[in-house]
Amino acid sequence: MSKKKTIEQEIKKANDKAAADPKYHGKSKLEVKTTELMLALFGALIYSFATICVMIPNGLTCGGTSGLARMVQHYTGWNFSLISYSFAAVIIAIIWLTLGFKEVRKIVLMSVAYPTMYALFELTHYEIKSDDKLLMAVLCGVCFGICNGLTFKAGYSSGGADSIAKVVKYKKIPHVGLNDITFVISAGIVVISAFVFGVNIALYAMITMFISMKIGDAVMYGSNDKLVQLDVMTDVPELLCDYVMHELGRGVTSVEKVGEYTKETRKQLQILCSPRESFLIKRFLANKDPRSFVTVLRVSSVWGIGRGFEDINEID
């Protein structure tokens, strides 16, 4: 039997189990989806406020598609919301043509929500201005981090640089992690902004990005740990291994474990990853095998050779 056939059978088995469990039906599922939507929209509201009321009035910028929109606004004087609507339409079209409509459904809601909220804040004409640009850059970083953490935790995508990174990964460099590609795209946009707004503004944008990443991790995981360890028991181990190794670019270790109550032998997977990636894995398992059992351990340090690990040969 082929590996593809086996994986398809595992998916069907997991879906059948989920369908038979009343926990995933009716009001409880609706409540979960509604809560996730509210979290994502609240995050978008915070991001939009920081962008329109803080970042733009103080002449600052950031990475991602918002950074591109700032550069277009600088040269054209158009409303930021109008530019964002245009970018959202272009990105949706690119995703549709390259990855299909299934991927479009994941980003369309937030792709519309962000520009709409930009427009609403533009109508208020409310601004927070200060001569201390560093303080404003920090404030933007905090707001962006809260937004990214809430949105990602709720399982939604902003439809910005992360979506473009997904296209690049699947079409050009599938062996590189999605987070790495997203960071390179955002950092590249910040570097380009140095030629538009000046080096100082680009440096403020880097500070904003750094703070945003740290706050985002704290919101998602509740700590500043660089790595976490996941011990996973699932009915779709091969499917999860394929996802972790080929989409996240992380390694997986498997161990055969015996449940003393059932006397069944099952494969336990051990994964070392970032807090952000752990939530990607959580969302993946929630969709493919809701009955999965995952233990999350905070890791203070890992010595070895690999992405995110400390060099074992390095002397402190």
Secondary structure by P-SEA (a helix, b strand, c coil): ccaaaaaaaaaaaaaaaaaaccccccaaaaaaaaaaaaaaaaaaaaaaaaacccccccccccccaaaaaaaaaaaccccaaaaaaaaaaaaaaaaaacccaaaaaacaaaaaaaaaaaaaaaaaccccccccaaaaaaaaaaaaaaaaaaaaaaccccccaaaaaaaaaacccccccaaaaaaaaaaaaaaaacccccaaaaaaaaaaaaaaaaaaaaaaccccccbbbbbcccccaaaaaaaaaccccbbbbbbbbbcccccbbbbbbbbbbcaaaaaaaaaaaaaccccbbbbbbbbccccccccccccccccc
